[in-house]
Amino acid sequence: MRLHKTLPAVILMSAVFMVLSVCAALAGQTDGTEINKAVAVLHPTRSNNVTGTVYFSRTPQGIKVTADVMGLSPGQHGFHIHEYGDCTAPDGTSAGGHFNPENQPHAGPDQAQRHVGDLGNIEADNSGNAHYERTDTHLKFDGRDSIIGRGVIVHAGVDDLVSQPSGNAGPRVACGVIGVAKD
């Protein structure tokens, strides 16, 4: 009879613990320690061959973004953080729009008013390889502007940095989810 009375309490406590764990992860705090590194592995969307890795590292100046992407057509390609860490749609649209918690207009990465996720363009050489590196003051690992659990998208075309709401960069050729990385 005792087990019958305590079982609902155990289930309730487990559910509360699960909710608190999810809330902590969404806030960027998975175990009480500060997040210093994150990573996204890029996978191609349907009918594309684009792959790569994007690293995010906390520095005193902001979050340093370092990306290496392969399989692109030569030239510039829109490169953004999107609102959802969901790459399940074959065309990458499940990642939603640009990550924009501050409700700002789309712009280039050097503009004061821009989407948090506006990283501009990544440029591929004649072999289809691209390297991107910048330190960004808009990106965060915690709070409302946290990029943890968000998506990274590479687009087929160039981001013009002005067209609203997303720079007219065309279809999504690669998608990855930003996760906490080992220090």
N, C-alpha and C positions, 0 to 999 in steps of 0.2 A: 504494500500500500504506500509506503514511503517513496519508492521509486516513481510511482504514478504521480505523486505530488511534486517531486523535484524535477522531473523531466521537462515540464514546460519552462521552468526557470532556467535550466541549462540551455534549452533551445533559444530562449529569449536572450540570454547572455551571449551566446554564440553569434546570434544575429546582430546584436549591438556591436560586438567586437568586429564583425565583418564590415559593418557600415562605417565604423570609425577608421578602420584600416583603409577603406576605399577613399574616405574623405582626406585622410592624411596623404595618401598617394597623389590624389588630385591637387593637393596643396603643395606638392613637391617635397614632402617630408615623409619618406618611407619608414625610417627607423629612428627618427630624432636627430640624425646627423645631417649636416649641410651637403647638398648635392653639388659636386664640383665638375662632373663630366656626364655627358649624355652622348648617345649615338643613334643614328638612323641608317639602316641598310636599305638601299633603294632597289626595288624590283621593277621589272618592266610591266607596263600595262599591255593590254591585248594588242597583238601585232607589232610590238616594239621590242628592241633588244637592249634598252638602256639599263645599266646597272651602276652601282656605286655605293659609297659610304660617306656619310656626313657626320663629323665629330663636332661636339660643342663642349667648350672648356671655360670654366669661370676664371677670369683674370681680374686684376684690380681696375682695369679700364672698361670691363664689360664682358660679355660672352663672346669668346673667339669661335668663329665658325670656319671649319676647314672641310672642304669637300673634294672628292675625286670621283668623277663620273665618266663612264665609258659607253660607247655605242651611240653617241649623238651624231647628228648631221653637223658639218662644220658651221660655225657661227654662234650667235648668242641665243640663249634659251632662258625664258622666265624661270625663276628659282624662288620658291616661296614656302613659308610655313603655313599650313592650312589648319582649319579649326578642329578637325577630327583626326584621330589616329586610326582611321579605318580605310584600308586599302583593298577592301573586298570587292568593290565594283570593278569589272574588267577594264573600264576606262578611267578609273581613279576618282570618279565623281563622288564616291562615298566619303572622301576626305573633306567634303564641304568647300566653303569659300576660304579666302585668305583669313588667317587668324587676326581678328580686329577687335579685341576687347575694349579698346578706348573709343570705338566708333569714329575713326578718322578716315579721311579720303585716301585712296590708293596713291602712292608716290614712290619715288626712288629711295634707296636705303639711306641716303645722306640727308634726307629731308626731316625736319623736326616733327612735322605732322604727317604721319603715315600709318599704315597698318603695322602692327607689331611684326607680322609675318612677311612684310615686304623686304626681300633680300636682293631685289634687282635681277640681274642676269648672270648666268655662268656661260663662259665662252669656250666652245670646243675648237680644237685645232683641226687640221685636215685629216687626221686619223680618227677623229670623233672623240678625243679625250679632252676633258676639261678639269681644271683645278680652280678652286675658289677659296679665298681666304680673306676674312675681315673680322674685326672686333666690333660688336654691335652693342649699343647702350640701351636699346629698346627690349632686347631679349632678357628673360628672367627664368630661373629654375624654380621659383616659388611664387605664391600669391596669384592674383588675378591674371597677370601677364605670363604665367608659367607656360613654357613650351613643352614640358614633359607630358607625354601621351598625345601630342599633336602629330599631324602628318607633315611630311616634306614632299613637295611636288616639283618635278622638273617638267617644263612645258616644251612643246614642239617648236614654238616660235619665240621671237624676241618680245620682252615686256617693254612697251613704249614708255612706261613709268608715269603716264598721265591719264590714259583712258580709264574711266570708271565702270565697273568697280574693281577691275582686276588687271588692267594693262594690256588687254587684247593679245595675250600670249599664246592662244590656241590650245589644242588638245593636250592632255597630260600624257607624258611618255614614260614616267617613272614615279613610283610612290614608295614612301617608307614611313615608319612610325618611330618617333623619338622616345627612347627609353633611357633609364638611368644606366650609366656605364660604371664599371669598376674603376676606382681611382688608381 
